[in-house]
């Protein structure tokens, strides 16, 4: 697992999922802007936490693929009532 810094996370994402680099960069810009405007490190901390989880998952390709499949299943069911939930 890389250090929990934007630079180390960027390097890890570049190696594991290069197609996600634009999303990481955009998220970092937004987090830095929000942190400056709000005068709090919270947005940057959330950025690091979010991308650390992403890297932790992507380090195990079979688990990452399973997670994406489960996300597709959930997305397909959105808008349909689950049979076990009361109406």
KEFI-119805 format. One record per residue: z, x, y of N, C-alpha, C in turn; residue in one letter; residue number from 1. Coordinates in nm, 3 decimals, padded with zeros to 5 digits. Atoms other than C-alpha are relative to their C-alpha. Layout:
KEFI-119805
<node n_up="Z" n_east="X" n_north="Y" ca_up="Z" ca_east="X" ca_north="Y" c_up="Z" c_east="X" c_north="Y" rest="A" nr="NUM"/>
...
This chain:
KEFI-119805
<node n_up="00.000" n_east="00.086" n_north="-00.117" ca_up="00.000" ca_east="00.000" ca_north="00.000" c_up="00.000" c_east="00.090" c_north="00.123" rest="X" nr="1"/>
<node n_up="00.005" n_east="-00.084" n_north="-00.120" ca_up="-00.089" ca_east="00.142" ca_north="00.341" c_up="00.122" c_east="-00.023" c_north="00.089" rest="X" nr="2"/>
<node n_up="-00.103" n_east="00.021" n_north="-00.102" ca_up="00.151" ca_east="00.187" ca_north="00.630" c_up="-00.030" c_east="-00.132" c_north="00.070" rest="X" nr="3"/>
<node n_up="00.018" n_east="00.128" n_north="-00.069" ca_up="00.206" ca_east="-00.133" ca_north="00.823" c_up="-00.029" c_east="00.024" c_north="00.148" rest="X" nr="4"/>
<node n_up="00.049" n_east="-00.022" n_north="-00.135" ca_up="00.012" ca_east="-00.027" ca_north="01.130" c_up="-00.142" c_east="-00.055" c_north="00.007" rest="X" nr="5"/>
<node n_up="00.138" n_east="00.050" n_north="-00.012" ca_up="-00.312" ca_east="-00.172" ca_north="01.268" c_up="-00.104" c_east="00.101" c_north="-00.051" rest="X" nr="6"/>
<node n_up="00.098" n_east="-00.101" n_north="00.042" ca_up="-00.496" ca_east="00.157" ca_north="01.204" c_up="-00.004" c_east="00.013" c_north="-00.152" rest="X" nr="7"/>
<node n_up="-00.004" n_east="-00.014" n_north="00.146" ca_up="-00.380" ca_east="00.189" ca_north="00.843" c_up="-00.054" c_east="-00.125" c_north="-00.068" rest="X" nr="8"/>
<node n_up="00.051" n_east="00.124" n_north="00.058" ca_up="-00.453" ca_east="-00.176" ca_north="00.771" c_up="-00.152" c_east="-00.008" c_north="00.016" rest="X" nr="9"/>
<node n_up="00.145" n_east="-00.001" n_north="-00.022" ca_up="-00.800" ca_east="-00.138" ca_north="00.923" c_up="-00.069" c_east="00.089" c_north="-00.103" rest="X" nr="10"/>
<node n_up="00.056" n_east="-00.092" n_north="00.100" ca_up="-00.869" ca_east="00.159" ca_north="00.695" c_up="-00.001" c_east="-00.065" c_north="-00.138" rest="X" nr="11"/>
<node n_up="-00.009" n_east="00.067" n_north="00.130" ca_up="-00.752" ca_east="-00.040" ca_north="00.393" c_up="-00.102" c_east="-00.113" c_north="-00.011" rest="X" nr="12"/>
<node n_up="00.097" n_east="00.110" n_north="00.001" ca_up="-00.964" ca_east="-00.343" ca_north="00.485" c_up="-00.142" c_east="00.056" c_north="-00.007" rest="X" nr="13"/>
<node n_up="00.132" n_east="-00.064" n_north="00.003" ca_up="-01.262" ca_east="-00.116" ca_north="00.546" c_up="-00.037" c_east="00.043" c_north="-00.143" rest="X" nr="14"/>
<node n_up="00.023" n_east="-00.045" n_north="00.137" ca_up="-01.224" ca_east="00.017" ca_north="00.191" c_up="-00.008" c_east="-00.117" c_north="-00.098" rest="X" nr="15"/>
<node n_up="-00.011" n_east="00.109" n_north="00.096" ca_up="-01.134" ca_east="-00.309" ca_north="00.014" c_up="-00.096" c_east="-00.116" c_north="00.025" rest="X" nr="16"/>
<node n_up="00.080" n_east="00.118" n_north="-00.034" ca_up="-01.330" ca_east="-00.577" ca_north="00.200" c_up="-00.067" c_east="00.021" c_north="00.134" rest="X" nr="17"/>
<node n_up="00.062" n_east="-00.035" n_north="-00.128" ca_up="-01.558" ca_east="-00.433" ca_north="00.468" c_up="-00.057" c_east="-00.120" c_north="00.077" rest="X" nr="18"/>
<node n_up="00.054" n_east="00.118" n_north="-00.068" ca_up="-01.708" ca_east="-00.775" ca_north="00.543" c_up="00.106" c_east="-00.070" c_north="00.085" rest="X" nr="19"/>
<node n_up="-00.109" n_east="00.063" n_north="-00.076" ca_up="-01.365" ca_east="-00.880" ca_north="00.680" c_up="00.040" c_east="00.079" c_north="00.124" rest="X" nr="20"/>
<node n_up="-00.034" n_east="-00.081" n_north="-00.118" ca_up="-01.354" ca_east="-00.605" ca_north="00.947" c_up="-00.017" c_east="-00.076" c_north="00.131" rest="X" nr="21"/>
<node n_up="00.010" n_east="00.074" n_north="-00.126" ca_up="-01.489" ca_east="-00.831" ca_north="01.223" c_up="00.116" c_east="-00.098" c_north="00.020" rest="X" nr="22"/>
<node n_up="-00.113" n_east="00.093" n_north="-00.011" ca_up="-01.215" ca_east="-01.086" ca_north="01.149" c_up="00.128" c_east="00.075" c_north="00.036" rest="X" nr="23"/>
<node n_up="-00.118" n_east="-00.081" n_north="-00.032" ca_up="-00.948" ca_east="-00.815" ca_north="01.154" c_up="-00.004" c_east="00.043" c_north="00.146" rest="X" nr="24"/>
<node n_up="00.013" n_east="-00.046" n_north="-00.139" ca_up="-01.079" ca_east="-00.678" ca_north="01.484" c_up="00.025" c_east="-00.114" c_north="00.098" rest="X" nr="25"/>
<node n_up="-00.019" n_east="00.117" n_north="-00.088" ca_up="-01.093" ca_east="-01.024" ca_north="01.643" c_up="00.147" c_east="-00.041" c_north="00.002" rest="X" nr="26"/>
<node n_up="-00.141" n_east="00.038" n_north="00.009" ca_up="-00.742" ca_east="-01.105" ca_north="01.520" c_up="00.087" c_east="00.100" c_north="00.078" rest="X" nr="27"/>
<node n_up="-00.077" n_east="-00.102" n_north="-00.072" ca_up="-00.610" ca_east="-00.774" ca_north="01.659" c_up="-00.016" c_east="-00.015" c_north="00.151" rest="X" nr="28"/>
<node n_up="00.023" n_east="00.020" n_north="-00.144" ca_up="-00.769" ca_east="-00.835" ca_north="02.000" c_up="00.080" c_east="-00.121" c_north="00.049" rest="X" nr="29"/>
<node n_up="-00.074" n_east="00.120" n_north="-00.039" ca_up="-00.622" ca_east="-01.185" ca_north="02.014" c_up="00.151" c_east="00.025" c_north="-00.002" rest="X" nr="30"/>
<node n_up="-00.143" n_east="-00.028" n_north="00.010" ca_up="-00.280" ca_east="-01.062" ca_north="01.900" c_up="00.046" c_east="00.088" c_north="00.115" rest="X" nr="31"/>
<node n_up="-00.038" n_east="-00.089" n_north="-00.111" ca_up="-00.273" ca_east="-00.783" ca_north="02.158" c_up="-00.001" c_east="-00.075" c_north="00.132" rest="X" nr="32"/>
<node n_up="00.007" n_east="00.079" n_north="-00.123" ca_up="-00.382" ca_east="-01.019" ca_north="02.435" c_up="00.118" c_east="-00.095" c_north="00.011" rest="X" nr="33"/>
<node n_up="-00.113" n_east="00.093" n_north="00.000" ca_up="-00.121" ca_east="-01.276" ca_north="02.337" c_up="00.133" c_east="00.073" c_north="00.019" rest="X" nr="34"/>
<node n_up="-00.123" n_east="-00.078" n_north="-00.015" ca_up="00.148" ca_east="-01.009" ca_north="02.311" c_up="00.020" c_east="00.043" c_north="00.145" rest="X" nr="35"/>
<node n_up="-00.009" n_east="-00.040" n_north="-00.141" ca_up="00.070" ca_east="-00.885" ca_north="02.661" c_up="00.033" c_east="-00.119" c_north="00.089" rest="X" nr="36"/>
<node n_up="-00.022" n_east="00.117" n_north="-00.084" ca_up="00.057" ca_east="-01.231" ca_north="02.811" c_up="00.140" c_east="-00.057" c_north="-00.018" rest="X" nr="37"/>
<node n_up="-00.130" n_east="00.058" n_north="00.027" ca_up="00.376" ca_east="-01.350" ca_north="02.644" c_up="00.113" c_east="00.103" c_north="00.013" rest="X" nr="38"/>
<node n_up="-00.098" n_east="-00.109" n_north="-00.011" ca_up="00.549" ca_east="-01.012" ca_north="02.681" c_up="00.096" c_east="00.002" c_north="-00.119" rest="X" nr="39"/>
<node n_up="-00.076" n_east="-00.004" n_north="00.125" ca_up="00.659" ca_east="-01.016" ca_north="02.319" c_up="-00.086" c_east="00.066" c_north="-00.108" rest="X" nr="40"/>
<node n_up="00.077" n_east="-00.062" n_north="00.109" ca_up="00.558" ca_east="-00.815" ca_north="02.012" c_up="-00.032" c_east="-00.097" c_north="-00.115" rest="X" nr="41"/>
<node n_up="00.015" n_east="00.096" n_north="00.110" ca_up="00.560" ca_east="-01.130" ca_north="01.795" c_up="-00.145" c_east="-00.017" c_north="-00.046" rest="X" nr="42"/>
<node n_up="00.138" n_east="00.015" n_north="00.048" ca_up="00.178" ca_east="-01.177" ca_north="01.790" c_up="-00.050" c_east="00.122" c_north="-00.079" rest="X" nr="43"/>
<node n_up="00.041" n_east="-00.121" n_north="00.073" ca_up="00.128" ca_east="-00.816" ca_north="01.680" c_up="00.072" c_east="00.010" c_north="-00.133" rest="X" nr="44"/>
<node n_up="-00.074" n_east="00.001" n_north="00.126" ca_up="00.398" ca_east="-00.850" ca_north="01.418" c_up="-00.064" c_east="-00.099" c_north="-00.098" rest="X" nr="45"/>
<node n_up="00.067" n_east="00.099" n_north="00.085" ca_up="00.224" ca_east="-01.162" ca_north="01.286" c_up="-00.134" c_east="00.054" c_north="-00.051" rest="X" nr="46"/>
<node n_up="00.126" n_east="-00.063" n_north="00.041" ca_up="-00.108" ca_east="-00.973" ca_north="01.280" c_up="00.024" c_east="00.095" c_north="-00.116" rest="X" nr="47"/>
<node n_up="-00.029" n_east="-00.099" n_north="00.104" ca_up="00.044" ca_east="-00.691" ca_north="01.075" c_up="00.041" c_east="-00.070" c_north="-00.129" rest="X" nr="48"/>
<node n_up="-00.045" n_east="00.072" n_north="00.119" ca_up="00.216" ca_east="-00.932" ca_north="00.836" c_up="-00.117" c_east="-00.067" c_north="-00.071" rest="X" nr="49"/>
<node n_up="00.113" n_east="00.071" n_north="00.058" ca_up="-00.099" ca_east="-01.135" ca_north="00.783" c_up="-00.096" c_east="00.094" c_north="-00.073" rest="X" nr="50"/>
<node n_up="00.095" n_east="-00.093" n_north="00.060" ca_up="-00.325" ca_east="-00.838" ca_north="00.714" c_up="00.063" c_east="00.082" c_north="-00.111" rest="X" nr="51"/>
<node n_up="-00.068" n_east="-00.069" n_north="00.109" ca_up="-00.063" ca_east="-00.666" ca_north="00.499" c_up="-00.007" c_east="-00.085" c_north="-00.127" rest="X" nr="52"/>
<node n_up="00.012" n_east="00.090" n_north="00.115" ca_up="-00.064" ca_east="-00.972" ca_north="00.271" c_up="-00.144" c_east="00.003" c_north="-00.053" rest="X" nr="53"/>
<node n_up="00.140" n_east="-00.004" n_north="00.041" ca_up="-00.445" ca_east="-00.970" ca_north="00.268" c_up="-00.029" c_east="00.126" c_north="-00.082" rest="X" nr="54"/>
<node n_up="00.023" n_east="-00.127" n_north="00.070" ca_up="-00.452" ca_east="-00.602" ca_north="00.166" c_up="00.072" c_east="00.000" c_north="-00.134" rest="X" nr="55"/>
<node n_up="-00.075" n_east="00.003" n_north="00.125" ca_up="-00.182" ca_east="-00.654" ca_north="-00.096" c_up="-00.074" c_east="-00.082" c_north="-00.106" rest="X" nr="56"/>
<node n_up="00.075" n_east="00.084" n_north="00.093" ca_up="-00.391" ca_east="-00.929" ca_north="-00.255" c_up="-00.131" c_east="00.068" c_north="-00.041" rest="X" nr="57"/>
<node n_up="00.131" n_east="-00.060" n_north="00.028" ca_up="-00.726" ca_east="-00.750" ca_north="-00.228" c_up="00.009" c_east="00.128" c_north="-00.082" rest="X" nr="58"/>
<node n_up="-00.017" n_east="-00.121" n_north="00.082" ca_up="-00.585" ca_east="-00.439" ca_north="-00.398" c_up="-00.013" c_east="-00.032" c_north="-00.149" rest="X" nr="59"/>
<node n_up="00.013" n_east="00.044" n_north="00.139" ca_up="-00.602" ca_east="-00.642" ca_north="-00.722" c_up="-00.116" c_east="-00.099" c_north="-00.007" rest="X" nr="60"/>
<node n_up="00.120" n_east="00.085" n_north="-00.008" ca_up="-00.960" ca_east="-00.777" ca_north="-00.742" c_up="00.005" c_east="-00.124" c_north="-00.088" rest="X" nr="61"/>
<node n_up="-00.003" n_east="00.117" n_north="00.088" ca_up="-00.897" ca_east="-01.008" ca_north="-01.039" c_up="00.093" c_east="-00.107" c_north="00.057" rest="X" nr="62"/>
<node n_up="-00.092" n_east="00.096" n_north="-00.062" ca_up="-00.602" ca_east="-01.170" ca_north="-00.862" c_up="-00.061" c_east="-00.060" c_north="00.126" rest="X" nr="63"/>
<node n_up="00.065" n_east="00.049" n_north="-00.121" ca_up="-00.797" ca_east="-01.196" ca_north="-00.538" c_up="-00.106" c_east="-00.104" c_north="-00.035" rest="X" nr="64"/>
<node n_up="00.102" n_east="00.097" n_north="00.043" ca_up="-01.082" ca_east="-01.370" ca_north="-00.720" c_up="00.064" c_east="-00.130" c_north="-00.046" rest="X" nr="65"/>
<node n_up="-00.070" n_east="00.121" n_north="00.046" ca_up="-00.838" ca_east="-01.612" ca_north="-00.883" c_up="00.054" c_east="-00.079" c_north="00.117" rest="X" nr="66"/>
<node n_up="-00.050" n_east="00.068" n_north="-00.119" ca_up="-00.678" ca_east="-01.690" ca_north="-00.548" c_up="-00.113" c_east="-00.073" c_north="00.072" rest="X" nr="67"/>
<node n_up="00.114" n_east="00.066" n_north="-00.066" ca_up="-01.020" ca_east="-01.762" ca_north="-00.393" c_up="-00.045" c_east="-00.123" c_north="-00.077" rest="X" nr="68"/>
<node n_up="00.038" n_east="00.115" n_north="00.082" ca_up="-01.103" ca_east="-01.992" ca_north="-00.686" c_up="00.098" c_east="-00.114" c_north="00.021" rest="X" nr="69"/>
<node n_up="-00.101" n_east="00.104" n_north="-00.021" ca_up="-00.776" ca_east="-02.180" ca_north="-00.644" c_up="-00.011" c_east="-00.060" c_north="00.141" rest="X" nr="70"/>
<node n_up="00.020" n_east="00.052" n_north="-00.135" ca_up="-00.839" ca_east="-02.209" ca_north="-00.269" c_up="-00.119" c_east="-00.096" c_north="00.005" rest="X" nr="71"/>
<node n_up="00.116" n_east="00.090" n_north="00.006" ca_up="-01.181" ca_east="-02.363" ca_north="-00.344" c_up="00.038" c_east="-00.133" c_north="-00.064" rest="X" nr="72"/>
<node n_up="-00.045" n_east="00.122" n_north="00.067" ca_up="-01.016" ca_east="-02.613" ca_north="-00.579" c_up="00.080" c_east="-00.086" c_north="00.098" rest="X" nr="73"/>
<node n_up="-00.082" n_east="00.073" n_north="-00.097" ca_up="-00.764" ca_east="-02.710" ca_north="-00.312" c_up="-00.088" c_east="-00.058" c_north="00.109" rest="X" nr="74"/>
<node n_up="00.089" n_east="00.049" n_north="-00.106" ca_up="-01.034" ca_east="-02.736" ca_north="-00.044" c_up="-00.084" c_east="-00.118" c_north="-00.047" rest="X" nr="75"/>
<node n_up="00.081" n_east="00.109" n_north="00.054" ca_up="-01.242" ca_east="-02.959" ca_north="-00.270" c_up="00.081" c_east="-00.129" c_north="-00.011" rest="X" nr="76"/>
<node n_up="-00.085" n_east="00.118" n_north="00.015" ca_up="-00.945" ca_east="-03.192" ca_north="-00.312" c_up="00.054" c_east="-00.053" c_north="00.131" rest="X" nr="77"/>
<node n_up="-00.050" n_east="00.046" n_north="-00.130" ca_up="-00.863" ca_east="-03.221" ca_north="00.059" c_up="-00.070" c_east="-00.130" c_north="00.036" rest="X" nr="78"/>
<node n_up="00.056" n_east="00.129" n_north="-00.036" ca_up="-00.911" ca_east="-03.577" ca_north="00.174" c_up="00.007" c_east="-00.102" c_north="-00.112" rest="X" nr="79"/>
<node n_up="-00.017" n_east="00.090" n_north="00.113" ca_up="-00.862" ca_east="-03.722" ca_north="-00.172" c_up="00.149" c_east="-00.007" c_north="-00.032" rest="X" nr="80"/>
<node n_up="-00.142" n_east="00.016" n_north="00.033" ca_up="-00.522" ca_east="-03.862" ca_north="-00.259" c_up="00.023" c_east="00.053" c_north="-00.141" rest="X" nr="81"/>
<node n_up="-00.037" n_east="-00.050" n_north="00.133" ca_up="-00.357" ca_east="-03.683" ca_north="-00.547" c_up="00.056" c_east="-00.118" c_north="-00.080" rest="X" nr="82"/>
<node n_up="-00.042" n_east="00.116" n_north="00.079" ca_up="-00.290" ca_east="-03.926" ca_north="-00.833" c_up="00.151" c_east="-00.013" c_north="-00.015" rest="X" nr="83"/>
<node n_up="-00.144" n_east="00.005" n_north="00.018" ca_up="00.078" ca_east="-03.836" ca_north="-00.848" c_up="00.076" c_east="-00.027" c_north="00.129" rest="X" nr="84"/>
<node n_up="-00.065" n_east="00.028" n_north="-00.128" ca_up="00.149" ca_east="-03.903" ca_north="-00.481" c_up="-00.005" c_east="-00.149" c_north="00.032" rest="X" nr="85"/>
<node n_up="00.004" n_east="00.142" n_north="-00.039" ca_up="00.249" ca_east="-04.248" ca_north="-00.360" c_up="-00.092" c_east="-00.019" c_north="00.121" rest="X" nr="86"/>
<node n_up="00.094" n_east="00.029" n_north="-00.110" ca_up="00.001" ca_east="-04.410" ca_north="-00.126" c_up="00.074" c_east="-00.038" c_north="00.125" rest="X" nr="87"/>
